[in-house]
Structures are given as structure tokens and as C-alpha cells.
Amino acid sequence: MKRLLFYCQHILGMGHLVRSMEIVRGLVNDFEVCFINGGEIIDQFQIPSEVEVVNLPAIKTDAEFKTLRVVDDAYTLAEVQEIRKRMLLDVCDRIQPDVVMVELFPFGRGKFSFELIPFLEKAKSLETPAKVVCSLRDIVVTKRDQAKYEDKVCRLMNQYFDLLLVHGDPQFQPLEESFAKTSALTCPMYYTGYVVQPQPDETLTVAELGLDPVQPLIVVSVGGGRFGHELLDCVMKASPLLKHLLPHQIQMFTGPFMPDDKFADLQQQAMDCSNVRCSRYTPHLLSYLRHADLSISMSGYNTTMNILTTGTRAMLLPFTGNDDREQTIRAHKLAELGVVEAIGAADLEPERFAQRVMACLQKHPTSMQFDVNGVHTTAQLLSQLVSAQAAA
């Protein structure tokens, strides 16, 4: 079997990790996969047993994406950067990969050039040079100096990369809407369709999930949990109002990166609200959504895909920190199509929020067909890439 190294760095949320791991699940039949994780380890996060995992000393960022921070403060940032760079070079030497797949870079993760440029140089200098592939979501974060940014991305892509895989559907969201200079890229670019988590063979029952089989279910989630706290606070404050309007149960997931003090505060509030249950994380979110009458969440890539594949009614609050418009673009496009309800900061007032919830529960969302074959198509394209390399 051909050997593949997959590099993923999640620094604030967990969306990049979730999407990357779904791709990896689709590759294990055709490749020996070594997964390089540069972010924090998440308890209960499920990884295929066939996959070798190399956990680099974890690096995260502040909420504004301005400053890199080490997770283990026994080391300085400079020390961790040097350790990580050496580990990447060593694993490349040891694995001798046929394919190196890098998530997001160079369209993002520019602060990790200190390790990624030497890593890519090493991959290209092997006795049999590795094919280098960029794994990219559907919407790229725009920059203040967009022209300079796009020039730099094109330079790095053209220097190091053999293939660009965009995990989206161009009928819904073409890459050109957030990155104009695709024509300047010299490597092939393919849309794979959206990467989605497969529906479980057997959805866990309401009893197995510990839910009331009679009362309607509202699932509230905020991805990794480093942001979205204002949404959770609003749900807590609105829950007594909703309880009087409609008997129901709220299952809240705060995310694995929710600060301990904030999580403890929400749990205490939930103890005082008979209709709210508060947990950190579940690997069974799809089962909850299959039973849910409504999902309330941010509008990140993976959560949105879960909503689309389960057909659950949804209210989406876009993350807008660091002038990031990715989630806003996605939520508003889907809202215009009638698939979801988009909400904003003005809706996070308990009475208004309760009204929005009740209105959403009474609507039937529009069903849309998107290309969701991202995992299968990615595996096909990578197999074609290494077959062409072997034939050359």
C-alpha cells in the first residue's frame, strides 16, 4: 500500500480536525496513513485503529488568531516550535511518504510556516519525491490586503503543491468567491464535494441517549467551545420562557475546549433549569440531531454539514471574530435558500430569542441537494495521483 502523511493543525475550534479525520477514514483502505495532529488532543475523539497518530506538542491561539500559545507551559513557544519542526522532519524520513496532504496551508496557517516549509522541502527532496496535496474547505478567510495574500498563496502553491482539493460544491460555493486568483495556480484543482460524517448504521435510541421519549428535543452546540459562549448564555436565559411556551428538553454541548470555570457555571445554571442538560462533548452528535426537532449552533463547516445531512431544523449564529466572514457567508446563503434560519447578535436577547425558536419550530426547512461525496471523491483523486506517479 502507498504511504500517506496527513498534517492537520487545529488552533481554536475542532472543525479542521473533524473534517480531516473523516477524509482519513476514507483513505485507510487504499493507503497506510500517518496522521500528524498539531492541536490539543480531544478525549473521546474517535480515530480509526489502522491510523498511526503523531501528536506534536500542541499549539493553540487566542480568540483573535493573533498569537500562538503553547498548551504545555513547561516549554516556551520557541522550544515547542523547534521540537515540532524536528518531529516533522523525522516522521517524513521514517515514513518516506508517497503523498503528503496538508490541511488549509498555504491558504491559512501562515504562522506555521516555520515548520511547514522545511517539512515540504523534505517531502520534495526524498529519493522518490512525495506528491504534495492541499486539503481546503469551501470558503477561504479574506484578508485586509487580499491581493498580497493571494499572491503569496499562489507562489507557495506553485512552488510546493501538486494538487488542490476543495471540499465543497461549486454550484453552491465556488472558491473564486473568496479567493479570486485560482487561475494563477499551476497545479490541478478539483472540487470533491462536501466532506460529511456518515450517518451511523444504527442511530442510538432516545433511551440510549438518556432523553425523554415524549418531549421535543432542542440540541445546542458550539463546536470546540472556545467561542459561542454568548449563544449558550442566551439559551440558558431563554429556557424558562421556552418551558412555558412549549414543554421540551434542551441538550447543550459546550465543546471540549470550553474553559473549566465557564463550563462549571453553565452546569450550575442547568441544574436550576429542569429542561436543560449540559455536557461537554459527545461522539454521537449525529444521533442527537436525528432525534432533534431543532438544532441551535454556530455555522461552521462540519456542524452545517451535519444539519444538512440529517435534515434537522436549524438556527445558525455565525462566528464573526477576527473579521472572519466564512460562517456568515455560509449561514446567509443557506438562509436565503430557506434551508436554515440565520441569527445575529441582535437576536441574543431572551424574549426575542424565544420567539425566534418558536417560529423556527413551526417551519419546514427547504430540502436542498448538495454534493456530499467529498470523502469518496478525495480518495479516488489521491489514488489517481499516485497511480499516475507510479506510471511515470
N, C-alpha and C positions, 0 to 999 in steps of 0.2 A: 504493500500500500504506500501511496505517496504521503509525505510528511508535511504538515501544515502548522505554522505558528500563528496564533491569533492574539494580537495585542489589544487590550481594552483598558482605558483609563476613565473611570467614573469619579467625579470630583465633588459633586454637590448632591445630585439625586442618584437614582439607581436605574434610570431608563436605558442608558447606554449598555449597562451590564445585562439587563434583561433581554434586550434585542440581540446583543452579541451572543448570549448563551442559546437563544432559540436558533440562531444561524448555526452554531456549533453542533447542536443536536441533529441538524440535518446533514452534517458533514461526516459524522463518525462512521457511516457505512462505507465511505469512499476514501477517507483519509485517516492517518494517525494524527490526532490533534493534540497539540500542547497549547493550553490557554494561559496567557500571561495577564494577570489581574493586577492593575496598579492602584486600585482603590481599596476601601475598607472591606473586610470580609463580613458577609451578612449571615447571621445564624439562620438555619433552616433553608437557605437558598440552595436549590437543587441543581446539581451538576452531574451529567452522565458519568457513570463509573469508568467508561472507556477513556475518558479525557484526563490527560495529565495536567495538573494545575501548578503554575508557578506564581506564588503570591509575592510581588515586590513589596518592600517596605512602603506602607500606604501613604499616599499624599492626598489631601483634600484642599478645598479652597473656601474662602469666605463667601457670603451670600451674593456679593457683587462681582465675583470672579476676578478680583484684583490681585489677591495674594495667595500664593501656595503655602500650605501648612503641613507639617508632619503630623501623623496620627500618634506615633510613639515619640513622646517628647524627651526620651532618653538620648535622642540624636538631634543634631542640628539639621536644618534643611540641606545645607551644603554636603554634609556627611551622607544623608539619605540619597541625594542625587548621585553622588559618586558610587554608592553601593548599587543603586538601581542600574546605572549605566553598565557597570561591570557584570551584573547578573544577566542583563540582556545580551551582552556580547558572548558570555559563557554559554547561555542556552542556545544561541544561534550556532556556536561552534559545535556543541554537543548534538543537537538535533539534525543539523545540516538540512534545513527545510527545503522542500520543493516550492512551497508557497509561503509567503509572509503576508498576512492580512492585518491591516491596521485600521482600527475603527476611528473615524472622524478626521484624523490628521491627513493632510495639512489644512483642511477647511476649518478646523478648530484644533484645540490643544497645542497652540503655538508655544506656550510656556514649557512644553515638554520636549522642545527641540534639542535640549541638552542631552537627552538620551536617545531620541528617535532618529536623529540624523546619523550618529555613529552606528546605531542598530541597522538602519537601512544601508549604510555604506558596507557594513559587514555582510549583510544578506546578499548584496550585489557582488561582493568580492569572493564568495565561496567558489570552490573548484567548479561546481555547477551552479551558476548564479540563480538565486531564488527569483521566482516571479513575485512581484510586489503588487498588492491589491488594496485599494481604499474602499472601506465599507462605510457608506454615507446615508444618513436619514434623508427624508424628503425635503426638508426646509433648512437652509443654512442661515445662521445668525448673521445679520448685517452689521457692518462696522461703520464708525464715523467717517473714516477715509476709505470708502468702499473700493475705489479704483486701485489704490495702493495695495489693499488687502488682496484683491482678486489677482493682481499682477504677481504677487508673492506666491499665492496658491498655485497659479498656473506654472510658475517657474519650478516649484518643488514637485508638482505632479509630473511635469515633463522630464524632470531630471531622474526621478526615482521610481515612478509607478508604471506598471504595465496594464492596469485595468482599473476602471472606476465603476463600482456597483452602487446605484442609487436605489435605496429600498423604499420605493414609492410607486405611485401610478400617475404617469404624466397626463392622463385625461383629467385627473383631479388637481394635481400639484406638480407642474413641470419645474425642474431645477432652475431653469432660466429666470423664474420669477424672484428668486432670492440670490442667484449667482449668475450674472449676465454673461460672463466670458467663457461659457462652455465651448464655444467654437475655437478658442485658443488652446484647448487641451489636445495633445497629440496622441494620448492613449485612447483606446476604445472606451466608450461609456455605454452602459446598459441599465435600463430600469428593470428591477427584479420583481416589482410588485411589493406590497407591504409585507413586512415580517410580522406574523401574528403567533400568539401562543395557541397551540391546538386545543380544541375542546376536549376535556377529559373523556375517556371511554365511558366512564360512569360518573355522572355528576353526583357529588355527595348529597345525601338527603338533608332535608331541613333538620331532622333529628340528629343526624351525624354532625351537623354544623352547630348544634345547640340552639336552634332557632324555634320560635313559636310557629307551629304549622298553620295557624289561623290568621294572625295579624300580618298586614302588608309589611314588606321589608324595604328599608332605605339603606343603601350601602354608601358610606362616606370614606374617601381615601385621598391621600395627598402624596402618593409616590414615596420617595425616600424619607420625607418628613423634615428636611431642613428648612423648608418654606411651606406656605399654605396654612400657617397657624391661625391666621385671621378667619379662614374658612371654617376651621374646626371650632373656634370660639363662637362664631356666629351660629353654627348648628346647635351647639350646646345651649345658647341663649334662646334660640327659636324652638327648641324641643318641647318646652312646656306649652307653648302656643299650639304647636302641631298636635300635641297629645289631645287637646280639646277639640281640634278640628277633625282629626282622623286618628282613631286608635291604630298604632303602628309600632314597629320596632326599628331602631337605628343601630346598625353595626358600623362602628367607626374604626378605621385603621390609620394610626398616626404615622407609620413608616418607621423603619429600623433606626434611622438617624435622628429621630426626634430627641432633643435634649432631655435628659432624665427628669429635670425639675418640671419641665413643661408637660411631659408625659404623666408624671405623678399628679399634677394639677388637673389635667383632663380626666384622669381616672377618678379623682376625688369628686369632680363635678358629675361624672357619670353615675357614681354611687348615689347621688342625690336626685338622679333623673331615672325613673323606673323604665323609661322607654329607650335608654341609650346603653349600649355595651361598648367599651373602649379596649382595643387591643393594639399591639404594636404592628404585627406583620402576620400574614398568612400566605403559605404557598398555594392556597386553594381559592384565590380571589375569583377565578372564573366560575367556580361552583356557587359562590355567593351571588355573583352577578346573574347567573342563570335563574336564580330564585327571586331576584330583586325586582321590585316594582319601579325603583328609581335609583340611579347612581348619581352621586354628587362628588365631583372631583376636580382636579386640575386638568389641563388639556394636553398633557404630554403624549408623546407618540404611542407608548405601549398601552396606557390606560385608555386612550381613544380607540385603539385597535380592539381592545377587549370589549368596549361598549358596542362597536360596530359588529363584531362577530357574534355577540350574544343578543343583539337587538334590544338591549335594555334602554328604557327612557333615561335621559341624561341631562344634567345641568353641569356645564363646564366653566370653571373660573381660570382664565389664562394667567400664567406666571409672567410678570412684566418687569422683573428686576433686571438691572444692567442694560436697560433699553432693549431687552430681548423681545422680538415680535413673533418668534416661532409659534408659540402656543396661541397667541392672539389670531394669527393668520389661520391656523388650523380650526380653531373654535368658531370663528366668524364665518368661514367658508361653509362649514357643516351646518351652522345655524341658518344661513341663507338658503340652504337646500332643505331645511326642515327636519334634519336628522337629529339635532340636539338643540338645547336651549343654552345660549351663551349668557353668562352673567358677569358683572363687573363690581368694582369696589362699592358703587352706589347701592348695590343690592344687598350688601352685607350689614343690613340693619334688621333686627329680629322680626319685626312685624312685616316689613316688605319681603324679607326672605321667605317667611312662612307663606305669604301669598304666592310667591313665585313657585314654591314647592307644590302647593295645591293646584295651581294652574297647570304645571308640568304633568302632574299625575293624571290629569283629565285629558291630556293629549295623546294621540297615537303618532309616534315618530314616523317620518318618511323612511322607507327602506331603500338603500342605495347599494348598487353593486360596484365594489372596488376590486382591483386585482390584489388578492391576498395570498398569492403563491410565492411570496418572497423567499421563503426558506428553500423550497424545491428548486426554484429558478437559480438561486445563488449556487446551490450545489452543482447544478448542471453546468453553469458557466465556468465554475472553477475546474470541474473535471475536463471540460473542453480546453481550458487554458493549459493544463498540464499535459494533456494528450498531444496538443499542438507542439509543446515544448519537446516532448519525447520524440516526436516525428521529425523535428527539425535537424 
